[in-house]
Amino acid sequence: MALENVRDLLEQVVGYASARGVELAEFRVERRKATRIELIDGSMVANAAVDYGVAVRVYVNGSFGFAYTTRLSREKVIDVFNRALALARGASAGLPKPLILDPLEGEYTHPVKVSVEDVSEEQKISDIVGFDKLLAKAPHVKSRTVVYTDIVEDKFYASTEDRYIHERRELAYMYASVYGQEAGVRGSAHIVLGTAKGYALWYKYDPEKEAERLSMRLRNQLEAATPKAGVFPVILAPEALGVFVHEAFGHLAEADLVVAGSVLRGKKGQKVASELVTIVDDPYIDDGFGTFRFDDEGVKTAKAVIVDRGVHRQVMTDRLHAQMLGEKPTGNARAESFRHPPLVRMRNTYMEPRDASLEEMLEGIKFGYYVVSTGGGQTNIDGSFQVGVEEAYEIVNGEIGRPVRNLAIAGNTLETLLNIDMVGKDFELHYGRCGKGQLVYVSDGGPHVRVRRMTVGGRA
């Protein structure tokens, strides 16, 4: 179906649903055009695909029903609506009625520097192969993987509230990893580059500098010392801080996990962090993977100020949990695709900068660690976390020293936030995908921060 005909389809099926007397029916039409290029040690697999479908969600008598189809005809969408309605009527969840919104017409196309649709597949392949060749030049790189993905996404939303929305955006994403082994020591490193400005990665990033950064990250792994275990001052660089803010804190502020008993439950208005700390989830920041105007429940997005100068103020909500908690909707309902119902998810989550410099943070640290980037980790609903570190350095007498490997940081999220005593004036936004049963593109980041005391795992 042509995009210009989607509105007609939605008006017909919304009219049908309204005549059935349901309390709320939502229809999401989504089309994603994607290109993926993968190089493993120079061997390439490339493909392009279009994914198109309709999601239908119905609320009736305290329950939701959800169904989808890849066939965009009036008859098929009505059939899917009836299946969703039957599922809702057959359930007995006892959920409160989600927030019902006023009628609205919304249309937004995010600006791009160059549309990915205006760049040939040959050019995309040439650019990625060129980056891979830069990685291959380093003798200590024994194996490498480069994956490039771009997406053109059209989302349409309509509901029995007389809401009709269309939003279009483009994302480009590159993941690169390298592996090496020297003198019995193994190491690996990765970087992620992203933009929401279309085919703009190579306008935004210098490929030679990024290849060198990744190569040096691996070199440091191979030459690094084993860290000491204990409790030390730690400086988190923006990339590492972003992962901490997202993984160790952000999930605790998603409304469904708050209802389930996260450590933030019941703490609104209480101090949960240093007064230097302000953490937000912002759908309007420039060039973020989580930047959009309407969420997957047709809610106009709003900035969520989770922590304001140390005090917990808001949680991130969808319609249902906003109703359950008596909160305003923030537009944090996101679905991986039309094949999934929306969940409460982060968008662009970051700590706001203050006024300290890295040099000021280093002063007075006799021994500690400077953590630049992280690997895998685990966070629990009670706020305890453990995160592996990919790139880190010793701090000795106020100066950044030799690299270390096999380091991990751990602790309690709120205790860590309370122990932040300096927040930098710099700022970086980083890119990735978050898995919570479904994968969605997100951004996170912030400035450099100094934590007075943090548990570090290494050699005892």
C-alpha positions in Angstrom: 0.0 0.0 0.0 1.3 3.5 -0.9 1.9 5.7 2.1 -0.6 8.3 0.8 -3.4 5.7 1.1 -2.7 4.8 4.8 -4.9 7.6 6.2 -7.9 6.3 4.3 -7.3 2.8 5.6 -7.0 4.1 9.2 -10.2 6.1 9.0 -12.1 3.1 7.8 -10.9 0.7 10.5 -11.2 3.3 13.3 -14.8 3.9 12.2 -15.4 0.1 12.4 -13.8 -0.1 15.8 -15.8 2.9 17.2 -19.0 1.3 16.0 -18.2 -1.8 18.1 -18.2 0.3 21.3 -14.8 -0.6 22.6 -13.2 1.6 25.3 -10.0 2.2 23.3 -8.7 0.8 20.0 -5.3 1.7 18.6 -3.9 1.1 15.1 -0.2 1.4 14.2 0.9 1.2 10.6 4.7 0.9 10.3 7.0 0.7 7.3 10.7 0.3 7.8 13.2 0.3 4.9 16.5 -1.0 6.1 20.0 -1.7 4.7 22.5 -3.9 6.5 26.1 -4.5 5.5 28.2 -6.9 7.6 31.9 -7.5 7.2 33.7 -10.3 9.1 37.4 -10.2 8.4 36.7 -8.6 5.0 34.0 -11.1 4.0 30.7 -9.3 3.3 27.0 -10.0 3.5 24.7 -7.2 2.5 20.9 -7.0 2.2 18.1 -4.5 1.9 14.6 -5.1 3.1 11.2 -3.5 3.6 9.0 -4.4 6.6 5.4 -3.3 6.5 2.5 -4.1 8.8 -0.3 -3.1 11.1 -0.5 -3.5 14.9 -3.9 -3.4 16.6 -4.4 -3.1 20.4 -7.8 -3.1 22.0 -8.7 -2.3 25.6 -12.0 -3.5 27.0 -13.2 -4.6 30.5 -9.9 -4.3 32.2 -7.8 -6.1 29.6 -5.7 -5.5 26.5 -5.8 -7.6 23.3 -3.1 -7.3 20.7 -2.7 -8.7 17.2 -0.9 -7.7 14.0 -0.8 -8.4 10.3 1.5 -7.8 7.4 -1.4 -7.4 5.0 -2.7 -3.9 4.6 -6.2 -4.3 3.4 -9.4 -3.1 5.2 -10.7 -6.7 5.5 -7.5 -8.1 7.0 -7.1 -5.2 9.5 -10.7 -5.6 10.6 -10.1 -9.3 11.0 -7.0 -8.5 13.2 -9.1 -6.0 15.2 -11.7 -8.7 15.9 -9.0 -11.1 17.0 -7.5 -8.5 19.4 -11.0 -7.7 20.7 -11.7 -11.4 21.4 -8.4 -11.7 23.2 -9.2 -8.7 25.4 -12.7 -10.0 26.2 -11.3 -13.4 27.0 -8.7 -12.1 29.5 -9.4 -11.1 33.1 -6.4 -8.9 33.9 -8.3 -6.3 35.9 -6.2 -3.5 34.7 -7.3 0.1 35.1 -8.4 2.0 32.1 -5.5 3.6 30.4 -5.4 7.4 30.0 -7.8 8.6 27.3 -6.5 11.5 25.3 -8.1 14.4 23.3 -8.4 14.3 19.5 -5.2 15.3 17.8 -3.7 15.6 14.3 0.1 15.2 14.2 2.6 15.2 11.3 6.4 15.4 11.7 9.4 14.6 9.4 12.8 14.7 11.1 15.3 16.7 9.1 18.3 14.9 7.7 21.6 16.0 6.2 21.5 13.5 3.4 18.7 10.9 3.1 19.9 7.3 3.2 17.6 6.7 0.3 19.6 9.2 -1.9 22.9 7.2 -1.4 23.6 4.2 -3.5 24.2 0.8 -2.1 27.6 0.8 -3.9 28.6 4.0 -2.0 27.5 2.6 1.4 29.5 -0.6 0.7 32.5 1.4 -0.4 32.5 3.5 2.8 32.2 0.5 5.1 34.8 -1.5 3.2 37.1 1.5 3.5 36.6 1.7 7.3 37.3 -2.1 7.6 40.5 -1.7 5.6 41.7 1.0 8.1 41.1 -1.6 11.0 43.0 -4.3 9.1 46.2 -2.2 8.9 47.0 -2.6 12.6 49.2 -5.7 13.1 47.7 -6.5 16.5 44.2 -6.8 15.1 43.7 -10.5 14.4 40.0 -10.5 13.7 37.4 -7.7 13.1 33.7 -7.2 12.5 32.0 -4.2 11.1 28.2 -3.9 10.9 26.4 -1.0 9.3 22.6 -0.5 9.4 20.4 2.3 8.2 16.6 2.6 8.6 14.0 4.8 7.1 11.0 4.6 9.4 7.4 5.8 8.7 5.0 5.4 11.6 1.3 6.1 11.5 -1.0 6.0 14.5 -4.8 6.2 14.8 -7.2 5.6 17.6 -10.9 5.7 18.5 -10.0 9.0 20.3 -9.8 10.6 16.9 -6.0 10.8 17.0 -4.2 10.6 13.6 -0.4 10.9 13.6 2.4 10.3 11.1 6.1 10.6 11.9 9.1 9.9 9.7 12.7 9.5 10.8 16.0 8.0 9.6 18.8 6.3 11.6 22.3 5.2 10.7 24.3 2.9 13.0 27.7 1.3 12.8 29.1 -1.3 15.2 32.8 -2.3 14.9 34.7 -4.8 17.1 38.3 -6.1 17.0 40.1 -9.0 18.6 43.7 -9.6 19.2 46.1 -11.9 21.0 49.8 -11.3 22.0 52.1 -13.1 24.4 49.3 -15.2 25.7 47.1 -12.2 26.4 43.7 -11.9 24.7 41.8 -8.7 24.2 38.8 -7.3 22.4 37.3 -3.8 22.0 34.4 -2.2 20.2 32.9 1.2 19.2 29.4 2.3 18.2 28.7 5.3 15.9 25.3 6.7 15.3 23.2 9.5 13.9 19.6 10.4 13.3 20.5 12.8 10.5 20.3 10.3 7.6 23.5 9.3 5.8 25.7 11.4 8.0 28.1 9.1 9.9 31.0 10.3 7.8 30.1 13.9 8.2 29.9 13.5 11.9 32.9 11.1 12.5 36.4 11.0 11.0 36.8 7.3 9.9 40.6 7.4 10.4 40.3 8.8 13.9 37.6 6.3 14.8 39.6 3.3 13.4 42.7 4.5 15.4 40.6 4.9 18.6 39.3 1.3 18.3 42.8 0.0 17.4 44.3 1.8 20.5 41.5 0.5 22.7 42.5 -3.0 21.7 46.3 -2.2 22.1 45.7 -1.0 25.6 43.9 -4.3 26.4 46.9 -6.3 25.2 49.4 -4.2 27.1 47.4 -3.4 30.2 48.2 -4.2 33.8 45.9 -6.2 36.2 44.0 -3.7 38.4 43.9 -3.8 42.2 40.7 -4.8 43.9 39.2 -2.6 46.5 37.3 0.7 47.0 38.8 3.7 45.2 37.9 7.0 43.7 36.7 6.5 40.1 36.2 9.0 37.3 33.6 7.9 34.7 34.1 9.3 31.2 30.9 10.2 29.2 30.6 6.8 27.4 30.9 4.9 30.7 28.6 7.3 32.5 26.0 6.9 29.8 25.9 3.1 30.3 25.7 3.6 34.0 22.8 6.1 33.8 20.9 3.9 31.4 21.6 0.4 32.8 22.1 0.9 36.5 19.6 3.8 37.0 17.3 4.4 34.0 15.6 1.0 34.1 14.8 1.6 37.8 12.8 4.7 36.7 10.6 3.0 34.1 7.1 3.0 35.5 6.4 -0.7 35.0 9.5 -1.6 37.0 8.6 1.0 39.6 5.2 -0.6 40.1 7.0 -4.0 40.3 9.0 -2.7 43.2 12.2 -1.0 42.0 14.4 0.8 44.5 12.8 4.1 43.4 9.3 3.1 44.4 8.0 5.5 47.0 11.0 7.8 46.7 9.4 10.7 44.8 10.5 14.0 46.5 13.3 12.3 48.3 17.0 12.8 47.8 18.5 9.9 45.9 21.7 11.4 44.5 24.2 14.1 45.1 22.8 17.7 44.6 25.1 17.9 41.6 23.2 15.2 39.8 20.3 15.9 37.3 19.2 13.0 35.2 16.7 13.3 32.4 15.1 11.3 29.6 14.8 13.7 26.7 13.0 13.0 23.4 14.0 16.4 21.9 17.8 16.4 22.1 19.4 16.9 18.7 20.6 13.8 16.9 19.5 11.2 19.4 18.3 7.7 18.6 15.5 8.3 21.1 14.4 11.6 19.6 10.8 11.6 18.4 7.6 13.6 18.8 5.1 10.9 19.4 5.4 7.5 21.1 3.8 4.2 20.0 0.6 5.0 22.0 0.1 8.2 20.1 1.2 10.3 23.1 3.1 13.5 22.5 6.5 13.1 24.0 7.7 15.2 27.0 11.0 15.5 28.8 11.1 13.4 32.0 13.2 15.0 34.7 13.9 11.8 36.8 16.4 13.4 39.2 16.6 17.2 39.7 19.7 18.3 41.7 19.6 15.1 43.6 15.9 14.8 44.2 13.7 12.2 42.5 11.0 13.9 40.6 9.5 11.8 37.8 9.3 8.3 36.3 9.0 7.4 32.7 5.5 6.3 31.8 3.1 4.8 29.3 -0.6 5.4 29.4 -1.4 2.5 31.7 1.2 3.1 34.3 0.7 6.9 34.3 -2.9 6.1 35.3 -1.8 3.6 37.9 0.7 5.9 39.5 -1.2 9.2 39.0 1.6 10.5 36.8 1.5 12.6 33.7 2.2 10.6 30.5 5.7 11.2 29.3 5.5 9.4 25.9 7.9 6.5 26.8 5.8 3.7 25.2 7.9 2.1 22.6 7.6 -1.1 20.5 10.4 -2.9 18.6 8.0 -3.1 15.6 4.4 -3.6 14.7 4.8 -7.2 15.8 5.1 -6.1 19.4 2.9 -4.2 21.9 4.5 -1.1 23.4 6.4 -1.2 26.7 7.8 1.5 28.9 11.2 2.2 27.4 13.9 4.9 27.6 14.7 7.3 24.8 17.7 9.6 25.3 18.8 9.3 29.0 21.6 11.3 30.3 23.1 13.3 33.2 23.2 17.0 32.7 26.6 18.7 32.8 27.8 21.1 35.5 31.0 23.1 35.7 34.1 20.9 36.6 37.0 20.1 34.3 38.7 16.7 34.1 41.8 18.2 35.4 40.0 19.4 38.5 38.6 15.9 39.0 42.0 14.3 38.8 43.5 16.7 41.5 43.8 15.1 44.9 43.4 11.5 43.8 46.5 9.6 45.0 45.2 6.3 43.5 42.0 5.5 41.6 40.7 4.6 38.2 39.6 6.4 35.1 36.9 4.3 33.3 36.3 5.2 29.7 34.1 2.4 28.3 32.3 -0.6 29.5 31.4 -4.1 28.4 28.5 -6.3 29.6 26.9 -5.9 33.0 24.0 -6.8 35.3 21.6 -4.6 37.2 19.0 -5.7 39.7 15.7 -4.2 40.7 17.1 -3.5 44.2 19.7 -1.2 42.7 22.7 -3.4 42.9 24.9 -3.5 39.8 28.1 -5.0 38.4 29.6 -3.8 35.1 32.6 -5.1 33.2 35.0 -2.4 31.9 36.6 -2.4 28.5 38.9 0.6 28.6 40.3 2.0 31.9 43.4 3.5 33.3 45.0 4.0 36.7 45.0 7.4 38.3 48.2 8.0 40.2 49.0 11.2 42.0 46.4 13.2 40.0 47.5 11.9 36.6 46.1 9.3 34.2 48.5 6.4 34.1 48.9 3.0 32.6 45.9 1.0 31.1 44.3 -1.9 33.1 42.3 -4.8 31.9 39.7 -7.2 33.4 38.4 -4.5 35.6 34.8 -4.4 36.9 32.9 -1.8 38.9 30.1 -2.7 41.3 27.9 -1.3 44.0 24.5 0.1 44.7 23.1 2.6 42.2 21.7 5.2 44.7 24.9 5.0 46.9 27.0 5.6 43.8 24.9 8.6 42.8 25.2 10.0 46.3 29.0 9.6 46.2 29.3 11.8 43.1 31.3 14.9 44.2 32.2 16.5 40.8 30.3 16.7 37.5 32.0 17.9 34.4 31.1 20.7 32.0 31.6 18.6 28.9 28.9 16.4 27.3 28.7 13.5 24.9 25.8 11.5 23.6 26.3 7.8 22.7 24.3 5.3 20.7 23.1 1.7 21.1 20.2 -0.6 21.3 18.4 -1.6 24.5 16.9 -5.0 25.1 13.9 -5.4 27.5 12.3 -8.3 25.7 12.3 -6.1 22.7 15.2 -4.2 21.0 14.8 -0.4 20.5 17.4 2.2 19.5 18.4 4.5 22.4 21.0 7.1 23.3 22.7 7.9 26.6 25.5 10.0 27.9 26.6 12.9 29.9 29.8 14.6 31.1 32.8 13.3 33.1 31.9 12.6 36.7 33.9 11.8 39.8 32.7 9.2 42.3 34.4 9.4 45.7 34.1 5.7 46.5 33.4 2.8 44.2 34.0 -0.9 44.5 36.5 -2.1 41.9 37.1 -5.7 41.1 40.6 -6.9 40.0 43.6 -8.5 41.7 43.3 -8.6 45.5 
